[in-house]
């Protein structure tokens, strides 16, 4: 694949350019919904890891120390 061909293959100017494009059998609207669900789940997992760590450290009985202490 030449550089010129890849440039025209991957770049589009408006959303109408990819209107009928199917990626793995799904249109772009479906992929946008999948991405939003994925980001929502990963953000919940990220927040839950920090909250669980905060609760576990609070229940350990040790005082919370700053990294520079």
Backbone bond lengths (Angstrom), bond angles and torsions (degrees), N, CA, C in turn:
res aa  C-N    CA-C-N  psi(-1)  N-CA   C-N-CA  omega(-1)  CA-C   N-CA-C  phi
1 X - - - 1.448 - - 1.524 107.75 -
2 X 1.276 116.83 125.11 1.462 120.26 -179.34 1.515 110.29 -80.94
3 X 1.304 115.34 164.37 1.452 121.00 -178.88 1.529 111.27 -64.97
4 X 1.307 117.50 -38.34 1.462 120.81 -179.34 1.530 110.32 -66.82
5 X 1.330 117.26 -41.48 1.461 120.16 179.26 1.530 110.92 -66.10
6 X 1.323 118.15 -42.73 1.458 120.26 -179.88 1.527 110.77 -66.41
7 X 1.329 116.69 -32.54 1.457 120.30 178.16 1.534 110.29 -62.45
8 X 1.315 118.25 -45.47 1.457 121.14 -179.82 1.518 112.39 -76.89
9 X 1.315 117.78 -21.64 1.462 121.15 -178.50 1.524 111.55 -77.73
10 X 1.336 118.26 -38.83 1.449 121.63 -172.89 1.524 114.64 -97.90
11 X 1.301 119.44 -12.00 1.458 121.42 -177.18 1.529 109.93 -104.89
12 X 1.330 116.04 133.80 1.452 120.82 173.82 1.520 108.43 -132.32
13 X 1.310 116.35 157.42 1.460 119.37 -174.09 1.522 112.71 -100.30
14 X 1.314 118.36 -33.31 1.465 121.22 179.23 1.523 108.97 -134.06
15 X 1.324 116.03 168.90 1.457 120.33 178.14 1.525 111.78 -68.91
16 X 1.308 118.07 -22.64 1.464 120.17 178.04 1.522 111.79 -68.93
17 X 1.335 117.13 -20.33 1.461 120.05 178.19 1.521 112.15 -66.06
18 X 1.331 117.68 -30.91 1.459 120.82 -178.68 1.524 111.70 -108.18
19 X 1.288 116.92 20.29 1.459 121.62 -175.08 1.532 112.24 -61.17
20 X 1.303 118.39 -43.36 1.457 121.66 -176.68 1.524 112.86 -101.74
21 X 1.316 118.04 9.29 1.458 121.63 -178.21 1.525 109.92 -77.31
22 X 1.316 116.98 131.32 1.457 122.10 176.01 1.529 108.70 -110.16
23 X 1.320 116.19 128.00 1.457 122.03 176.97 1.520 106.81 -112.92
24 X 1.324 116.45 114.32 1.457 122.86 -175.12 1.526 111.55 53.32
25 X 1.304 117.07 35.80 1.452 122.16 175.35 1.517 115.70 85.33
26 X 1.335 118.40 2.92 1.460 121.92 -179.92 1.523 109.21 -121.13
27 X 1.335 115.81 146.20 1.463 118.98 178.38 1.522 110.22 -81.23
28 X 1.318 116.40 174.15 1.464 122.14 -173.29 1.529 111.65 -66.55
29 X 1.333 118.86 -31.37 1.465 120.67 178.80 1.523 111.25 -65.00
30 X 1.315 117.02 -39.33 1.463 120.36 177.75 1.519 110.71 -64.72
31 X 1.335 116.90 -41.64 1.459 120.24 -179.86 1.521 111.72 -65.33
32 X 1.332 117.57 -34.99 1.464 119.96 177.28 1.520 111.15 -65.01
33 X 1.313 117.80 -38.53 1.462 121.67 177.16 1.528 110.06 -66.56
34 X 1.349 117.11 -42.91 1.462 120.70 178.28 1.524 111.19 -60.85
35 X 1.320 116.73 -39.98 1.466 120.37 179.96 1.523 110.83 -66.96
36 X 1.323 117.93 -40.87 1.463 120.45 177.66 1.516 111.44 -63.22
37 X 1.329 117.55 -41.19 1.463 121.03 177.52 1.522 110.23 -64.57
38 X 1.332 117.45 -43.28 1.456 121.38 179.35 1.526 111.28 -62.09
39 X 1.333 117.61 -46.05 1.464 120.23 178.75 1.528 111.57 -64.59
40 X 1.322 117.06 -37.22 1.468 119.99 177.49 1.517 111.93 -63.85
41 X 1.329 116.93 -45.16 1.465 120.36 179.84 1.519 112.30 -67.11
42 X 1.320 117.25 -40.26 1.459 118.98 179.55 1.532 111.71 -69.63
43 X 1.322 117.76 -33.74 1.462 118.87 177.08 1.523 110.81 -69.54
44 X 1.337 117.58 -36.85 1.470 119.99 175.21 1.525 110.86 -64.56
45 X 1.312 117.74 -40.80 1.463 121.03 177.71 1.527 110.72 -64.12
46 X 1.318 117.96 -41.47 1.458 121.92 179.41 1.527 111.01 -62.12
47 X 1.320 116.58 -47.01 1.466 120.72 -179.48 1.521 110.49 -66.68
48 X 1.329 117.90 -39.26 1.465 119.91 -179.02 1.528 111.66 -66.45
49 X 1.321 118.95 -35.73 1.461 120.90 177.13 1.528 110.08 -62.52
50 X 1.313 117.47 -43.29 1.462 119.97 179.27 1.522 111.20 -67.74
51 X 1.326 117.89 -40.13 1.469 120.02 179.64 1.522 111.61 -67.51
52 X 1.315 117.97 -41.81 1.461 120.79 178.48 1.526 110.28 -63.39
53 X 1.325 117.20 -41.95 1.458 120.74 176.99 1.515 112.28 -63.47
54 X 1.331 116.98 -39.15 1.464 121.11 179.10 1.530 110.55 -65.82
55 X 1.323 117.20 -43.02 1.467 121.13 179.74 1.524 110.30 -67.55
56 X 1.337 117.32 -43.20 1.463 120.23 -179.75 1.533 111.22 -63.85
57 X 1.307 117.19 -38.95 1.465 120.39 178.96 1.519 110.36 -70.39
58 X 1.323 117.17 -34.64 1.457 120.06 177.83 1.519 112.36 -69.08
59 X 1.322 117.25 -33.64 1.465 121.48 -179.44 1.526 112.32 -81.89
60 X 1.303 118.50 -12.24 1.461 120.70 -178.25 1.529 112.23 -71.90
61 X 1.314 117.88 -18.29 1.458 121.51 178.92 1.519 113.60 88.99
62 X 1.303 117.50 -10.30 1.460 120.44 178.28 1.522 108.96 -85.15
63 X 1.307 115.59 150.03 1.459 118.11 177.27 1.526 109.23 -74.49
64 X 1.306 114.73 147.14 1.449 120.23 179.17 1.518 108.39 -75.76
65 X 1.333 116.29 121.61 1.461 120.64 -178.56 1.518 109.79 -106.78
66 X 1.295 114.31 146.48 1.442 120.69 173.83 1.518 109.12 -77.00
67 X 1.317 119.48 153.26 1.463 120.74 -178.59 1.522 114.24 -59.99
68 X 1.323 117.86 -27.45 1.448 120.46 -177.20 1.520 112.61 -87.13
69 X 1.350 118.19 -0.65 1.483 120.66 179.76 1.502 110.95 -90.24
